[in-house]
Amino acid sequence: QVQLVESGGGLVQAGGSLRLSCAASGRTFSPYAMVWFRQAPGKEREFVAAIHWSGGSTIYADSVKGRFTISRENAKNTGYLQMNSLKAEDTAVYYCGANAYGFSSRIDHYDYWGQGTRVTVSS
């Protein structure tokens, strides 16, 4: 079992930046791929970014490419999502997930989820 706890959300003006963290516990984080999804009010949860367990490969949703960066520090059992040039449409609850099988953009490929952290971008 892996427990995930997100942090770093908050209120920011459009054009600003935030860095989200995802702290893992329960098992060593390094063998797990990590993903960030987000869910805006009234919408389905959508893929944001994913990273291979090694940190060597990443994938991004087109809507955040060039603005967001996913990373991880396996020694600290922590993953990150650096969000720059934030837009009002980035407002959502952000969830990190993990799985032991490989990284993808499919929500059904992830076994473990955190409780989410809210990001609000004011325009």
Helices and strands as residue ranges (DSSP letters): E 3-7, E 10-13, E 18-25, E 33-39, E 46-51, E 58-60, E 68-73, G 74-76, E 78-83, G 88-90, E 92-99, G 107-109, E 112-113, E 117-122
